[in-house]
Amino acid sequence: MRPRFSEDVALQSSVPTAVRKEYLYALGGGRLLYTFASLHTEKPLRRCAAQILLALSQEPFRLTVNGAIGHYHAAVIKPRAPRTCKIAAGINVQIDPSHPQFRRFRTIGASGVLAMNRDTFREFDADFYRAYDGRLTIDAATSLADTILNMVLSRVSEVRPLDVRIARVIDLLKANPKHSLHELATVVGISYHRLSHLFMAEMGIPLRTFHLWRKVHSAMQMLGEMSIVDAAQRAGFADGSHLSHAFQQLHTWTPSYFYDSNRVKIIARPRSRRDRDVKLGAGVPS
């Protein structure tokens, strides 16, 4: 039985006003959990991932999505919906394009945002504040994120099975992100123009955006085993600067932001005995 936090107790004991470290729980499987003391963007951003945002303070946060301003304590943002935000302490559960349930978020309406009742998640407040303090284990964080996701999915429509041609394209890019998009169209037997339209209809994001995301993700997974230049070239980028620019285009921040241990602590399962350092490819906020 989790202890229940009142808003006042939570605010006083777990959400200090001072700037503090952020925690990125790299869960794998196309999802992550990210905590922050403040998140403020002024330029509209189109992120690849679906985002589930939960306030940890009494004050609602402000979102401008598709040009409409709203105030929320809990909300889900559709992938690629242009948004700005101003949020005090909060939790972001992110669902990336590789997650099996990602496609369901494209069914969120034209507003691009789904308001949720924050009280729906109240029983998990103790775990939210542990995550905010960096005190959740990776297993506990995974369980928490999956529980939140399942609660949100109960409000999101089902979708039909993925078109086999798009599934083939996704598998090919996962195996080799250096494939050209015209090569992929040839393999699945349709024109590039038709493939682009079909991909957007099935996935809710442009094929070129997904291709870039896959290349960046692949390169980030290789860091720690090789230099950024080698990882960039293996993933299909010209050099490390090209990779860094693409990363920032997708994620707002540069890779160095997440490698700065004074700002962000990444928590994940080690991939092997020889590779104890967490790799950025396990997940970064989009």
Phi, psi and omega in degrees: 000119181284140174295146180261132180259131168283160179301319183294315180296316181299316183296319184286324189263339191233355181233079181291159181278339181290151175296136184220170183292146175264153180237128178246111177267103183276097191274340185078174178067023177082019176216155176211165176233128186230132178246147182210150178272339179196140178218115184221115176238139181254328179271130180302133182242146173246102183266146180290327189273158165277143182236134172249113184251131180231128178284144174250006177238174180289333185282136174291156175261159183255128174237137168245109184239126184053035176085353181260131181270135176215159178239132190219157165255341176204135182203155176243130182251130180294140176305139175072000175287124180295131184214151163236158182212155172220106189228134170280209184306135183196176179238136175238116171260118187250135179244114185273166181301341180278351181286139183298338180260005184304318186299335182293335182287345177289347180277353173301141189298182185297337178296333179084000182220141177243115179285138177239155176277117182301329180297338177301331185256008188300326182295346181259008184303320181301319178290325178299317182286330173295317178299318181298327178271000181076024186253006175273142170287163180295326178293319179293321179294321178296314179298318180296313181297319180293324178294315178299315180301314181296325178293321178291319182298336177294345179255001185244141185293151171289161176231159179288163179302149181295136176304134186297330179290321178289322176300321179295317179298316180298317178296319180295319180289329176294321180287324182208095182291354180277355175304138172281156182292328177290324174299317181296319178298320179296318182298319183269000170080027176225167180289159178299319179300315179293320179298317180299315180293319181293319180297315180298319181293324184276322188255338180083005175224153181295149179300318181296323177294316178297319179300315178296316179301316180296319178296315179297315180300317180297316180296317181297326178294332182275344178296142187100333176259339182205174180290162180296328178294313180295318179297318180298314183292323178294330181273354177105011176265156181291321182195184182295326179294321178297316178298313182299320178295317179294320178300314181293325178299323181274324192243002179079310182267163174276162177303327182297333178300315183281342176274353179277103184293346175283343180256312188229133171251124180263128182242121181201168174285133174300143182277333179201169181294327182274347183239079183276344180283137179289137179265144181296334182296345178293346177146133172225151180298129180269000000 
